[in-house]
Amino acid sequence: MSIDIDRIDHVAVITINRPEARNALDPVHNAALGTAVAEFEADPNLYVAVLTGAGNVAFSAGADLKTLLPEYQSKVRAGESPMWNFGGFTTLERAKPIIAAINGHALAGGCEMALACDIRLASPNATIGLAETKWAIIPGAGGTVRLPQAVPLGIAMEMILTGNPIDAAEALRIGLVNRILPSETLLSDALALALAIASRGPLAVKAARASILESRSLTERAAMENEFKHFLEVVRTDDAAEGFAAFGEKRNPVYQGK
């Protein structure tokens, strides 16, 4: 049992390795996941991450109902207001993209972790849902915020209020996942996508991601101005000069993140 990190070129593959509990997070794994994502974010040699779960049954069933949630509830009922964000992952201010390889059930907090990722790929047996109302609570790690941003409001309302999950085909139809991929190639396909993104200018990837996410809370005019700010910043970089030179010389660029 662990949170595993494998480094492949400029990509980190982060695996929630607790398959006997459907990769649910107990207090130890919850903290370890936050540490793993923070280490990825802080490592200048890692540009993109893939998040997945061990085995082929579950991405993650979210918080462990036998340990993590009862421990949290006892603190809340004692008057505390501790953060609820899966080791900081779902609220951590990130600059780098993460791809979710959803290899089975992504329920409750597992769905919230997938929603916190930038791109979602799913296996045919994936089920995705926010089940919290079944336990008399609500999603508290971004579910009620990110799901309505990812799918039509009425669909998000139905999923959240009923707590019922949807299958991979429905997730693809409503745009919640980018693609459905064979279970046996899901992780390798996610890694290939991550490596493709990592081969682009890393500063440009960060800037493009930031511009996309920041635009959601801005007016169109402000968003365009913000995009132009990011554009000027990356045009000034050595990486941009290298990209232009490589194009002219018909060779692959060698980016340094400068």
N, C-alpha and C positions, 0 to 999 in steps of 0.2 A: 504494500500500500504506500502510495506516494504521489507527489506531483512531479512528473518526469519532464526534463527539458533536454531535447536533442538539438544540437546546432548543426545545420547543414548549410554551408556557405554563409550567406547573410540572413538565413532564416532560422527562427526558433520554432520547434514543434513542442508545444506544451500539452501534456497528456494528464488528464485526471485519472489516476490509476487506482481505482477502488471498485472494480467490476462486481465484486460480491455484493455491493450495496448500490448497484446501478449508478456508480460514480457520484453518489450523493456526498455532500460535504459535511463532515463532522467538524468540530472546532479546529482540530489539527490540520485537516486538509483545507479548510477555509482559509486559515492563516497562510498556509504554504502556497496556495494559489495566488494570493495577493503578492507574496514575495516573488514568485516566479514571474508574474507579469511586470512587476516593478523592476526586476533585474533585466528583463527584455528591454523595457523602455530606457533603462539607464545605459545599456551596452551600446557603444557607438558603432560596433561591428555588426550589429543585428538590425535589419531594416524592416522586416515583416515577420509576423508570427502566425502559426496555425494552432488553433485550440481544438482539442478533441477529447474523447473519452476512451478508456481502455475497453477492449472487447468489441462485440458487434451488436450489443443489446441496447446500450444507453450512451448518449452523449453525457448527460447528467440529469439526475432526478432532482437536482437542486439541494436545498437544505435538508440535512438528515433530521427527520421528524422525531427520532428517538433521542437525539443529543443536542444538535445545534439550536433548533427552535425552542425546546423547553428551557435550555440555558438562557437564551435571549429573552424569552417571556418572563422568566423569574427576575431578571434585571429590570425590565420595563415595569413590571408590577410592583417593584420595590422603589419606583420613582426615577429610575435612570432612563436616559435616552441614547443608548449606544448606537453607533452607525450600523446600518444593515446593508452591506454592499459586497458581500462575498470577497473578503480580504482586500477590499478597495477596488477590485477589478471593475465592477459595474459603474463606479463613479470616478475612478482615477482619471485625471486629466492626461490623456495620451496624445502623443504626436505621431505615432507609428500605426500602420494598419494591422488588423488581426482578422484572419479568415477563420470562420467556424466550420469545421468538418463534422456535421451532425450525423453521427453514426448510430441512430436509434432514437430512444426517447430523450427529448429535451423539454422537461416539464418544470413548471414553477420557476425556481431559481435557475434551473438549467436553460429554460427559455430566455430568462432575463440575461444570462451570460451570452447566449447566442445573439440576442438583440443588441448587446453592447459591442459585438464584433461588427466589422465594416462590410464584410461579404459573408454570405451563408450558402454553403453547399450541403446537400443532404443525400443520404442513402435512401433506397426505396422503402425501407422499413421504418423510417423516421416518423415520429409523432411529436408534435410541437403544441404546447399549451401552457396556460397560466391557471393552475388549479387552486389557487389560494382561497377563493370564496368557499370551496368545499370544506376548508378547515376553519372557516369563520374569520379569516384575515384577508388582506388584499396584497397584491404584489407591492413590495416595498423597496426593490432594487432597480427601479427603472421601468418596470413592466407597463404601468399605466401611462407612461410618457412615451416610450419608444415604440410600442406596438401600434398605437394610432398614427405614428409618423411613418410606419412601414407598410401599413395596409389601410384600406378604407375604414372610416370611423365606425360604421355599422358593424362590420366584421370584427373589429377590435372589441367593440362593446359586447357582442355576443360571446366571443371567446373569453373575455375577462369576467363577465357577469355569470355565465354558466359554469366556467371552469373546465369546459369540455375541450379536449385537444383536437387538432386536425391532423390528417395524414400528409405524407410528403406531396402527393399529387395536388391536394388542395393548397398546400403552402406554396407550391410553384405557381398555381393558377392565380393566386392573389398577390404574388410578388414578394412573399416573405422569404423565399430562398431563390438563389440565382439559377441553380441547376440541380437535377436529381442525377446522381452518378452511381454506378454499380458499387455495391458494398465493398467488393474486393479491391477496387481501384480508388475509392473515395479519398483516402489519405494521400496516396501518391498523386492523384489529380489536384488535390488542394495544395500539396507541396509544389507541384509544377506551376500552379498559378502564383503561389507566393514567390517562387524563384523568378518568375517573369517580372513581377512587380519589383522585386529586389534588384533586378538588372537595370531598371530605369534610374534616372537621377534621384538619389535619395532625398535631397533637399526639395526637389520638385514634387516628389510624392507627398512629402509632409505638407508642403504648401498647398497643393491641390486638395488634399484631405481637409486641411484646416479651412480653406475657402468654402468648400462644400458644406461643412458642418456649421460654420459661422453664419452662412447665408440664411439658414433656417429661421434665425431670430431677428433678421434685418429686413428693412424694406428693400424693394428691388434696386432702388437707386443706391442705397447704402451698401447693399451686397455687391453691386458692380464696382463701387469705389474700393471696397475691401478686397475684391478680387484683383483689381489693378495694383493695389499695394503689394499683395503677394507676388504678382507677376513681376513688378519692378525688382523685388528682392531677389528672385531667382535669376532674372536676366543678368544681374550684377555678379553672379557667382562664377568661380573657376569651372565648375561643372558645366554650366551653360556654354562657356567658351570651348570646353572639350567636346561637348555634344555637337556644336557647329563644325568644329575642326574634323571630328570623326566622320560626319556626314560628307564633308567635302573631300575627304581622303578615302572614302569608301571602306571604312574599317569600323570595328566595334569600339564604342567609347569605353574609356576606363575612368570611372567616376571615383572621386575621393571624398565626396561629401563636404566640399569646400566651395 
